Every structure is written in C-alpha cells, then in structure tokens.
Amino acid sequence: MNFKDFETCTDRTWFLTGRESKINAALGVGGEAGEVVDMVKKELYHDKPVDPDEMMLEVGDVLFYLARIARDYGFTLEEAAEAVNRKLLKRRPDGHLPKTQPVSCQPGYADVRILEDSDE
C-alpha cells in the first residue's frame, strides 16, 4: 500500500471535520506516539522485548493520525516526506555519513560521494 491509498482508507473511519478533526488527530498522534515510547522504554529499562508486530501496529496508528492531520492542512504524507527530505539534504548534505558512503536518499544521488574537506 502506498501513502495515497492509505490516506484514502483513513476516510472510511473518519467523520470529524474542521476544528474537531484537528484536535482529535493531534491528540491521537500524541497518544499513539506515547504507546510507541512506552514500548521502547519497557524494552530498554524493564527487559520486556518488543514484539515487532505490535510495534508495527502502533507505528501504523501514529501514521493514521498523521495522515488525518495532513488531510486537514491540505497536503499528503508523500509531500511531507519529500519536504522533510529536501530540508534535511539542505541542512546537512552529507547526512552525517562517513566520507566514503554514498548519499542515496534523493533521486539521482545514488553514486554521489561526499567530498573530502580538501576537495571543497
């Protein structure tokens, strides 16, 4: 499933609009992200292994509410992903990678190598 299909699927169970939609979606992100955080905390501090299937469901819940926020504000998850990728590439083109590792998170960059300081 791609983001566009996922966003369309969220319409099946979402009936809120306007202010109520924004409030519910924002609180939903906070609540579901808290569940993700709690699972990681329990794994790291209480020796309770995380079930990857359970984590996937919780991450999916966060994604659901993020999709609703995106719809409320007139953009798509794909557009958000592209925008943050552009922002990160602009902020730190080397991505904090070792000098010999290729930058491959942007189309056409798969073979680009980070310039050594002396090459700049």
C-alpha positions in Angstrom: 0.0 0.0 0.0 1.3 3.5 -0.8 0.6 6.7 1.2 -2.1 7.9 -1.2 -4.1 4.6 -0.8 -3.6 4.7 2.9 -4.8 8.3 3.2 -7.9 7.4 1.2 -8.5 4.4 3.5 -8.5 6.7 6.6 -11.6 8.4 5.2 -13.6 5.2 5.9 -13.5 5.7 9.6 -13.1 9.4 10.0 -16.2 11.5 10.3 -14.8 14.7 12.0 -14.2 18.0 10.2 -12.7 21.3 11.0 -11.6 22.1 14.5 -12.7 18.8 15.9 -10.8 16.8 13.3 -7.6 18.7 14.0 -8.0 18.3 17.8 -8.7 14.6 17.6 -5.9 13.9 15.1 -3.3 15.9 17.1 -4.3 14.2 20.4 -4.3 10.8 18.6 -0.7 11.4 17.4 0.3 12.2 21.0 -1.4 9.2 22.5 -0.2 6.7 19.9 3.3 8.1 19.9 3.3 7.7 23.7 2.4 4.0 23.2 5.5 3.6 20.9 7.7 5.4 23.5 6.3 3.2 26.3 7.1 0.0 24.4 10.7 1.2 23.8 11.1 2.3 27.5 9.9 -1.1 28.7 12.3 -2.9 26.3 15.3 -0.8 27.4 14.6 -0.4 31.1 12.4 -3.4 32.1 13.8 -6.1 29.8 10.5 -6.6 28.1 11.2 -7.4 24.4 9.2 -5.5 21.8 7.0 -7.6 19.6 7.7 -6.2 16.1 4.1 -6.9 15.0 2.8 -4.9 18.0 5.3 -2.1 17.2 4.2 -2.1 13.6 0.6 -1.7 14.7 1.4 1.2 17.0 3.5 3.0 14.3 0.6 2.4 11.9 -1.7 4.1 14.4 0.6 7.1 14.6 0.7 7.2 10.8 -3.1 7.1 10.7 -3.4 10.2 12.7 -0.6 11.9 10.8 -2.5 11.2 7.6 -5.6 12.9 9.0 -3.5 16.0 10.0 -2.0 16.1 6.6 -5.5 16.0 5.0 -6.8 18.7 7.4 -4.0 21.0 6.3 -4.1 20.2 2.6 -1.0 18.2 1.9 -0.2 14.5 1.6 2.2 12.2 3.5 4.2 11.9 0.4 4.6 15.6 0.1 5.6 15.8 3.8 8.2 13.1 3.3 9.6 14.9 0.2 9.6 18.2 2.0 11.5 16.9 5.1 14.0 15.1 2.8 14.7 18.3 1.0 15.1 20.1 4.3 17.5 17.5 5.7 19.6 17.4 2.5 19.8 21.2 2.5 20.7 21.3 6.2 23.3 18.6 6.1 24.1 17.4 2.6 26.5 14.7 3.9 23.8 13.4 6.2 26.5 12.8 8.9 27.7 9.9 6.8 31.2 8.6 6.6 33.1 10.4 3.8 33.0 7.2 1.6 29.3 6.4 2.0 27.0 7.4 -0.9 24.2 9.8 -0.4 21.2 7.8 -1.7 18.1 9.4 -0.2 17.5 11.7 -3.2 16.8 10.5 -6.7 20.0 10.7 -8.8 22.2 10.8 -5.8 23.0 7.1 -5.5 26.5 7.5 -6.8 27.4 10.8 -5.2 30.3 10.6 -2.8 30.9 13.2 -0.1 33.8 15.5 -1.0 36.8 15.3 1.3 37.4 18.5 3.1 40.5 19.1 0.9 38.3 18.8 -2.3 35.9 21.6 -1.3 
